[in-house]
């Protein structure tokens, strides 16, 4: 049996196991744990086969230049939030790690679910939901998903919190052609507990960043800011480390002096342009640009100063 045949056999068995798990769970059958264990082992085996089949080889700069010249424009995924798509020149490129951070309750998840629902209107997407229960997420999606296509295109995954399992799941989805992933949130991803906080944070973002490049995918990671950074108006990810370095696009959802929302991009490797957008929710609960402006000044200390124009 060659690699392709083994992958096909494992994929077929996994579909059978998924049905068996659903049935055993409904009947409270203890065999569901054995089925889950076999399913997990099969997925690990599939990753091993995929990685063994991959070949890596260097090429000359001249050959690379020729390849790049002949490549089509890198595909971008529109977020559906008009103001953000405008600043990103029609969306987010594949091969991009986006991090969105902000204080608790400001609306990070709401904004991200809006983006997910918009993407699901034209492409499949995966939402790793580590923050909400099933009833709560469905209640929120009921307000955002309007078509059968959106409901069918959005995949909810909630059981892959360990960074190793999460990485494997993303690879398998990517092999199926899925390009857009959202993780809510980084704080719920389990890494090596022997590492210090900043080392864990760096290890997670480093591995996610590598996946975006290897498989030409977009990973949208919800993060947090520390209370100290929020009070000091500093744009930094909680846990620090190399998170900012690993990100291709860094977004911060913050409040101005009047308590109104602003989305600030202080790193944009995609287009090399940073920006700020004033946002609000319209009467339909959709995120739109607010018609008022603020001047933004970044000091050497990375402190955010906001003053009305």
C-alpha positions in Angstrom: 0.0 0.0 0.0 1.5 3.3 -1.1 1.2 6.6 0.9 -1.8 7.9 -1.1 -3.7 4.6 -0.6 -3.0 4.6 3.1 -4.2 8.2 3.4 -7.4 7.3 1.6 -7.9 4.2 3.8 -7.3 6.2 7.0 -9.7 9.0 5.8 -12.4 6.4 5.1 -11.9 4.8 8.5 -12.0 8.2 10.2 -15.4 9.0 8.7 -16.7 5.6 10.0 -15.2 6.4 13.4 -16.9 9.9 13.5 -20.3 8.3 12.9 -19.6 5.6 15.5 -18.6 8.2 18.1 -21.8 10.2 17.4 -23.9 7.1 17.8 -22.0 5.8 20.9 -22.3 9.3 22.5 -26.0 9.3 22.0 -26.4 5.9 23.5 -23.9 6.5 26.3 -21.8 3.7 25.0 -18.3 3.4 26.7 -16.8 2.4 23.4 -16.9 6.0 22.3 -13.6 6.5 24.2 -11.9 3.7 22.2 -13.3 5.2 19.0 -12.0 8.7 19.8 -8.6 7.2 20.7 -8.4 5.4 17.3 -9.5 8.5 15.5 -6.8 10.6 17.1 -4.1 8.0 16.4 -5.3 7.9 12.8 -5.0 11.6 12.4 -1.5 11.6 13.8 -0.6 8.8 11.4 -1.9 10.9 8.5 0.2 13.8 9.6 3.3 11.6 9.6 2.6 10.3 6.1 2.0 13.8 4.8 5.2 15.2 6.3 7.2 12.2 5.1 5.9 12.8 1.5 6.9 16.5 1.6 10.2 17.3 -0.2 12.2 20.4 0.4 14.9 21.7 -2.0 16.6 25.1 -2.4 16.7 27.0 -5.7 18.9 29.8 -7.0 17.9 33.4 -6.6 17.4 33.7 -10.4 15.1 30.7 -10.4 13.1 32.1 -7.5 12.8 35.5 -9.3 11.4 33.8 -12.3 8.9 31.8 -10.3 7.8 34.9 -8.4 7.4 36.9 -11.6 5.2 34.2 -13.2 3.0 33.7 -10.1 -0.5 35.2 -10.1 -1.5 37.7 -7.5 -1.6 36.2 -4.0 -5.2 35.4 -3.2 -6.8 37.6 -0.5 -9.8 36.8 1.6 -12.2 39.7 2.1 -13.4 40.1 5.7 -16.7 41.7 4.7 -15.9 44.7 7.1 -15.7 47.4 4.4 -13.4 49.7 6.3 -10.9 46.9 7.1 -10.9 45.5 3.6 -10.2 49.0 2.2 -7.2 49.4 4.5 -6.0 45.9 3.6 -6.4 46.5 -0.2 -9.2 43.9 -0.6 -8.5 41.6 2.3 -6.0 39.3 3.9 -3.4 37.4 1.9 -3.1 33.7 2.3 0.1 32.8 4.2 -0.7 35.3 6.9 -0.9 35.1 10.7 -3.2 37.9 12.1 -3.4 38.6 15.8 -6.3 40.6 17.2 -5.9 41.8 20.8 -7.8 44.1 23.1 -9.3 44.5 26.5 -12.0 42.1 27.7 -15.5 42.9 26.6 -14.5 45.3 23.8 -15.9 43.0 21.1 -13.0 41.0 19.7 -15.1 37.9 19.4 -18.0 39.7 17.9 -15.8 41.3 15.2 -14.1 38.0 14.5 -17.4 36.1 14.1 -18.6 38.8 11.7 -15.5 38.2 9.6 -16.0 34.4 9.8 -19.6 34.7 8.7 -18.6 36.9 5.8 -15.9 34.5 4.7 -18.3 31.5 5.0 -20.5 33.2 2.4 -18.0 32.3 -0.3 -15.5 29.8 1.2 -15.1 27.2 3.9 -13.6 28.3 7.2 -12.8 26.7 10.5 -13.5 28.3 13.9 -11.6 26.8 16.9 -14.1 27.7 19.6 -12.4 27.4 23.0 -14.3 30.1 24.8 -18.0 29.4 24.4 -20.3 26.5 24.9 -22.4 25.0 22.0 -25.6 26.8 22.9 -23.9 30.1 23.2 -22.0 29.9 19.9 -25.2 28.8 18.1 -27.1 31.7 19.6 -24.5 34.1 18.3 -24.3 32.5 14.9 -28.0 32.6 14.5 -27.7 36.4 14.2 -24.9 36.2 11.7 -25.4 33.3 9.3 -28.2 34.0 6.9 -27.8 31.3 4.2 -27.5 27.6 4.0 -24.1 28.0 2.3 -22.8 29.9 5.4 -24.0 27.3 7.8 -22.4 24.5 5.7 -19.2 26.3 5.1 -18.4 27.2 8.7 -16.8 24.3 10.7 -16.7 24.4 14.5 -13.9 22.6 16.3 -13.6 22.7 20.0 -11.6 19.7 21.1 -8.1 20.5 19.8 -6.7 22.8 22.5 -3.3 21.2 22.9 -0.9 22.9 20.5 0.2 19.6 19.0 -3.4 18.5 18.3 -4.3 22.0 17.1 -1.5 22.0 14.6 -2.4 18.5 13.3 -6.1 19.5 12.8 -5.1 22.7 10.9 -2.8 20.6 8.6 -5.6 18.1 7.9 -8.1 20.9 7.2 -5.6 22.7 5.0 -5.0 19.5 3.0 -8.8 19.5 2.3 -8.4 23.0 0.8 -9.5 25.1 3.6 -7.6 28.4 3.8 -9.2 30.5 6.6 -8.9 29.6 10.3 -9.9 31.5 13.5 -8.7 30.6 17.0 -10.6 31.9 20.0 -8.4 32.3 21.9 -4.6 32.0 22.3 -5.0 32.1 26.1 -6.8 28.7 25.9 -4.2 26.9 23.8 -2.3 24.4 25.9 1.5 24.4 25.5 4.5 23.0 27.4 3.7 24.0 31.0 7.4 23.7 31.9 8.1 26.9 29.9 7.6 30.4 31.3 4.6 32.4 30.1 6.5 34.4 27.5 8.2 31.3 26.2 4.8 29.5 25.9 3.3 32.5 24.0 6.3 32.6 21.6 6.2 28.8 21.0 2.5 29.0 20.1 2.7 31.9 17.7 5.9 30.6 16.1 4.3 27.3 15.2 1.1 28.9 13.9 3.1 31.4 11.8 5.1 28.5 10.3 1.8 26.7 9.4 0.5 29.8 7.5 3.7 29.8 5.4 3.9 26.0 4.8 0.2 25.6 3.7 -0.7 29.1 2.3 -3.4 29.6 4.9 -4.7 32.5 7.0 -4.8 32.0 10.8 -6.7 34.7 12.7 -5.7 34.5 16.4 -7.7 36.3 19.1 -5.3 37.4 21.9 -5.4 39.7 24.9 -3.7 42.7 26.4 -2.5 42.9 30.0 -4.2 45.4 32.3 -0.9 47.2 32.7 -0.6 47.7 28.9 -4.3 48.8 28.6 -3.9 51.4 31.3 -0.6 52.6 29.9 -2.0 52.8 26.3 0.7 50.4 25.1 0.0 48.1 22.1 1.4 44.8 23.2 0.2 41.2 23.3 -0.3 39.6 26.7 2.7 37.4 27.6 4.9 39.3 25.2 7.8 37.2 23.9 8.1 37.0 20.1 4.4 37.3 19.4 4.7 40.6 17.7 7.6 39.3 15.6 5.7 36.2 14.5 2.6 38.1 13.4 2.2 39.3 9.9 -0.7 41.6 10.8 -1.1 43.0 14.4 -4.5 44.5 15.2 -5.5 46.1 18.5 -9.1 46.9 19.5 -9.0 49.7 22.0 -11.1 52.6 23.3 -10.4 56.3 22.8 -10.9 58.9 25.6 -14.6 58.9 25.0 -14.8 55.1 25.3 -15.5 54.6 21.6 -13.8 51.7 19.7 -10.8 52.0 17.5 -9.1 49.3 15.5 -5.4 50.0 15.2 -2.9 48.1 13.0 0.7 48.7 14.2 2.2 46.0 12.0 1.3 45.0 8.5 3.9 42.8 6.8 1.4 42.2 3.9 1.3 45.8 2.6 3.8 47.6 4.9 1.1 50.2 5.8 -0.2 50.7 9.3 -3.6 52.3 9.9 -6.3 53.2 12.4 -10.1 52.8 11.9 -12.9 54.3 14.1 -15.6 51.6 14.5 -19.1 51.3 15.9 -22.0 48.9 15.6 -24.9 50.0 13.5 -28.6 49.4 14.2 -28.3 45.9 12.8 -25.4 45.0 15.1 -22.8 45.1 12.2 -19.4 46.7 12.5 -19.0 49.8 10.5 -16.7 52.8 10.3 -17.5 55.7 12.5 -17.4 59.1 10.8 -15.2 60.8 13.3 -11.4 60.9 13.3 -8.6 60.9 15.9 -4.9 61.7 15.5 -2.5 58.9 16.7 1.0 59.5 17.8 3.4 56.6 18.8 6.2 57.7 21.1 9.4 55.7 21.5 7.9 53.9 24.5 5.1 52.6 22.1 2.6 54.6 24.2 -0.6 55.4 22.4 -1.7 59.0 22.6 -5.2 59.9 21.4 -6.4 63.5 20.8 -9.4 64.7 18.9 -8.6 66.5 15.6 
